[in-house]
Amino acid sequence: MTKLSHKTANKTLQYYNETARTFVQGTIDADLSKLHRRFLKLLPIQAHILDLGCGSGRDSKAFIDAGYQVTAIDGSEGCCRLAADYIGQPVLCQTFAELNFDAAFDGVWACASLLHVPYAELTDIFGKVARALRPGGYLYASFKYGDFEGERNGRYFTDLDEERLAALIEPVAELEVVETFVTGDVRDGRGGEKWLNVIGRRIKFD
């Protein structure tokens, strides 16, 4: 990672560590059930899911309650502690850059998490995600919609539109985009905010 990315990553993680309890309270009740169903229908029964940047543990708990095996990861120690209590199992505390799994998961769920990675580093992270998936496995990720990159409210954000996303994933030979779609924010009073959702798949090579 560059000095810039270290600085931005550390500042973002510091934000989440300092505001972990408030952040969890503000996101834990968001209803993402429609997105859950859209993702889970692609996976085998009792699939193993990596919740990448699990935050409050909201989605991990939904997947566990639905009978799936979940490995939850977050870079914020504060969020990891709160999420572990909520889901009833340990949460790995590591950054996206430290991701090092090989064909371990049927699905990777990265809801509003990879958006904190600088644009120049996202292709490398998508490569790590692809390697973590079993061949034929699926990725779900979401980003604020647009072309902004920089600090916003104490955190670093990379917003994406369809063109910017395609340019990032095209160099990752193991990963293909299955579909993209735009949704509104499900949190109260924020329906006007738009999100770019992407479902990708690790390609099966003969």
Rosetta blueprint (number, residue, H / E / L):
1 M L
2 T L
3 K H
4 L H
5 S H
6 H H
7 K H
8 T H
9 A H
10 N H
11 K H
12 T H
13 L H
14 Q H
15 Y H
16 Y H
17 N H
18 E H
19 T L
20 A H
21 R H
22 T H
23 F H
24 V H
25 Q H
26 G H
27 T H
28 I L
29 D L
30 A L
31 D L
32 L L
33 S H
34 K H
35 L H
36 H H
37 R H
38 R H
39 F H
40 L H
41 K L
42 L L
43 L L
44 P L
45 I L
46 Q L
47 A L
48 H E
49 I E
50 L E
51 D E
52 L E
53 G L
54 C L
55 G L
56 S L
57 G L
58 R H
59 D H
60 S H
61 K H
62 A H
63 F H
64 I H
65 D H
66 A L
67 G L
68 Y L
69 Q E
70 V E
71 T E
72 A E
73 I E
74 D E
75 G L
76 S L
77 E H
78 G H
79 C H
80 C H
81 R H
82 L H
83 A H
84 A H
85 D H
86 Y H
87 I H
88 G L
89 Q L
90 P L
91 V L
92 L E
93 C E
94 Q L
95 T L
96 F H
97 A H
98 E H
99 L L
100 N L
101 F L
102 D L
103 A L
104 A L
105 F E
106 D E
107 G E
108 V E
109 W E
110 A E
111 C L
112 A L
113 S L
114 L H
115 L H
116 H H
117 V L
118 P L
119 Y H
120 A H
121 E H
122 L H
123 T H
124 D H
125 I H
126 F H
127 G H
128 K H
129 V H
130 A H
131 R H
132 A H
133 L E
134 R E
135 P E
136 G E
137 G E
138 Y E
139 L E
140 Y E
141 A E
142 S E
143 F E
144 K E
145 Y E
146 G L
147 D L
148 F L
149 E E
150 G E
151 E E
152 R E
153 N L
154 G L
155 R E
156 Y E
157 F E
158 T E
159 D L
160 L E
161 D L
162 E H
163 E H
164 R H
165 L H
166 A H
167 A H
168 L H
169 I H
170 E L
171 P L
172 V L
173 A L
174 E L
175 L E
176 E E
177 V E
178 V E
179 E E
180 T E
181 F E
182 V E
183 T E
184 G E
185 D L
186 V L
187 R L
188 D L
189 G L
190 R L
191 G L
192 G L
193 E L
194 K E
195 W E
196 L E
197 N E
198 V E
199 I E
200 G E
201 R E
202 R E
203 I L
204 K L
205 F L
206 D L
